[in-house]
């Protein structure tokens, strides 16, 4: 099982944690609301967990173009 951190906008893989046993408390998942957990955490068929985050490039783009927040996707 792996935990994959991917950008929600550009889909770039930002990091991976490969562990047989992972303590969700150490990752801070309990600090998320149930709505945020549903939005950010996806369980993949092979047993991996995909966490949707935002990369620095997309964050920078959103900061310089705040109207992009209203779009479903701003990556072309």
BADRENLUM-708153 format. One line per 10 residues: number of its first residue (from 1); for each residue x, y, z of N, C-alpha, C. Coordinates in Angstrom, 2 decimals. Atoms other than C-alpha are relative to their C-alpha. Layout:
NUM	X:Y:Z:X:Y:Z:X:Y:Z; ...
END
This chain:
1	0.84:-1.18:0.00:0.00:0.00:0.00:0.89:1.24:0.00; -0.73:-1.26:0.06:1.20:3.48:-0.82:-0.99:1.15:0.15; 0.77:-1.23:-0.03:-0.07:6.95:-0.11:0.65:0.92:-1.01; -0.49:-0.84:1.08:0.28:9.14:-3.17:-0.58:1.40:0.16; 0.42:-1.40:-0.07:0.14:12.92:-2.90:0.07:0.58:-1.40; 0.08:-0.55:1.35:-1.03:14.45:-6.19:-0.68:1.35:0.01; 0.62:-1.32:0.14:-1.89:17.98:-7.22:-1.40:-0.17:-0.59; 1.38:0.10:0.46:-5.64:18.32:-7.64:-0.22:0.70:-1.33; 0.18:-0.77:1.23:-5.14:20.68:-10.58:0.79:-0.57:-1.17; -0.84:0.46:1.11:-2.20:19.49:-12.71:0.28:-1.50:0.04
11	-0.14:1.46:-0.16:-2.19:15.86:-11.43:1.45:-0.46:0.18; -1.40:0.36:-0.21:1.58:15.96:-10.80:0.13:-0.77:1.31; -0.29:0.77:-1.20:2.79:13.35:-8.32:1.01:0.79:0.83; -0.84:-0.84:-0.85:4.27:15.32:-5.42:0.80:-0.81:1.02; -0.71:0.82:-0.97:5.29:12.53:-3.09:-0.72:-1.30:0.24; 0.55:1.33:-0.27:4.75:8.93:-2.05:0.52:-0.49:1.33; -0.40:0.68:-1.23:4.79:7.13:1.27:-0.30:-1.48:-0.21; 0.17:1.44:0.14:5.34:3.38:0.98:0.20:-0.66:1.35; -0.04:0.66:-1.30:4.48:1.59:4.22:-1.05:-1.10:-0.01; 1.00:1.05:-0.16:2.71:-1.64:5.09:-1.10:0.46:0.94
21	0.96:-0.50:-0.98:1.03:0.01:8.08:0.24:1.50:0.16; -0.12:-1.46:-0.12:0.32:3.74:8.21:-1.01:0.49:1.02; 0.87:-0.57:-1.03:-1.10:5.60:11.19:-0.59:1.31:-0.53; 0.66:-1.18:0.55:-3.66:8.09:9.86:0.13:1.19:0.94; -0.16:-1.11:-0.95:-3.24:10.16:13.05:1.30:0.75:-0.25; -1.29:-0.64:0.29:0.40:10.83:12.17:-0.07:0.86:-1.27; 0.14:-0.75:1.24:-0.70:12.07:8.75:-0.97:1.17:0.14; 0.89:-1.13:-0.26:-3.29:14.42:10.25:-1.37:-0.11:-0.63; 1.30:0.15:0.64:-6.34:12.99:8.49:-1.15:0.32:0.95; 1.08:-0.25:-0.96:-8.40:13.29:11.68:-0.28:1.49:0.16
31	0.20:-1.45:-0.11:-7.95:17.08:11.55:-0.91:0.54:-1.12; 0.85:-0.41:1.11:-9.94:17.21:8.29:-1.47:-0.23:0.35; 1.43:0.24:-0.16:-13.70:17.59:8.30:-0.38:-1.19:-0.88; 0.42:1.15:0.81:-15.64:14.66:6.86:-0.17:0.42:-1.46; 0.14:-0.51:1.36:-16.40:16.80:3.80:1.37:0.12:-0.68; -1.35:-0.13:0.55:-12.69:17.59:3.29:0.60:-1.38:-0.27; -0.52:1.36:0.22:-11.79:13.90:3.69:-0.58:-0.60:-1.27; 0.64:0.53:1.21:-14.32:12.94:1.00:0.58:0.65:-1.25; -0.51:-0.74:1.15:-12.94:15.62:-1.31:1.48:-0.30:-0.27; -1.46:0.09:0.14:-9.22:15.03:-0.69:0.54:-1.42:-0.08
41	-0.55:1.34:-0.12:-8.81:11.30:-0.06:-0.78:-0.97:-0.87; 0.61:1.02:0.85:-9.49:8.61:-2.66:0.72:-1.32:0.20; -0.56:1.34:-0.14:-8.98:4.89:-2.26:0.02:-0.65:-1.38; -0.20:0.57:1.32:-7.58:3.26:-5.39:-0.21:-1.51:0.09; 0.30:1.43:0.03:-8.52:-0.31:-6.43:1.15:-0.88:0.48; -1.16:0.83:-0.39:-4.99:-1.62:-5.82:0.37:0.15:1.47; -0.25:-0.17:-1.42:-5.15:-0.52:-2.17:0.74:1.28:0.36; -0.67:-1.27:-0.25:-3.25:2.74:-2.56:-1.02:1.06:0.43; 0.82:-1.13:-0.40:-4.58:5.97:-1.11:0.56:1.22:-0.71; -0.42:-1.20:0.73:-4.46:9.11:-3.24:-0.53:1.23:0.73
51	0.34:-1.22:-0.70:-4.41:12.47:-1.46:0.12:1.16:-0.98; -0.01:-1.15:0.91:-5.38:15.51:-3.51:0.42:1.24:0.77; -0.55:-1.22:-0.60:-3.29:18.54:-2.56:0.23:1.00:-1.12; -0.30:-0.98:1.04:-1.99:21.56:-4.47:1.51:0.24:-0.04; -1.44:-0.22:0.14:1.51:22.00:-5.84:0.32:1.49:0.05; -0.42:-1.40:-0.10:3.51:25.21:-5.54:-0.32:0.78:-1.27; 0.26:-0.71:1.25:3.11:26.07:-9.22:-1.47:0.37:-0.14; 1.44:-0.28:0.10:-0.69:25.78:-9.14:-0.42:1.01:1.07; 0.31:-0.96:-1.05:-0.84:27.65:-5.83:0.41:1.41:-0.42; -0.49:-1.30:0.49:1.24:30.47:-7.33:-0.93:0.55:-1.08
61	0.92:-0.41:1.07:-1.03:30.56:-10.39:-1.31:0.52:0.58; 1.26:-0.43:-0.62:-4.13:30.80:-8.18:0.16:1.32:0.75; -0.23:-1.26:-0.72:-2.60:33.57:-6.09:0.06:1.18:-0.95; -0.12:-1.08:0.99:-1.86:35.62:-9.22:-1.26:0.16:-0.84; 1.23:-0.02:0.79:-5.22:34.79:-10.82:-1.16:-0.49:0.87; 1.02:0.47:-0.95:-7.82:34.59:-8.02:-1.32:-0.41:-0.65; 1.24:0.37:0.68:-10.68:34.35:-10.52:0.02:-1.46:-0.46; -0.11:1.41:0.37:-9.39:30.84:-11.40:-0.67:-0.91:1.03; 0.64:0.82:-1.04:-10.86:29.57:-8.10:-1.41:-0.41:-0.41; 1.37:0.29:0.42:-14.29:29.67:-9.75:-0.07:-1.07:-1.08
71	-0.04:0.97:1.10:-13.19:27.29:-12.52:0.20:-1.41:0.52; -0.25:1.40:-0.35:-13.33:23.51:-12.33:1.44:-0.38:-0.31; -1.38:0.27:0.38:-9.99:23.40:-14.12:0.57:1.23:-0.70; -0.64:-1.12:0.67:-7.58:26.13:-15.13:1.23:-0.45:-0.77; -1.13:0.57:0.75:-4.92:23.82:-16.62:-0.49:-0.36:-1.39; 0.40:0.32:1.38:-5.06:23.62:-20.41:1.03:-0.83:-0.68
END
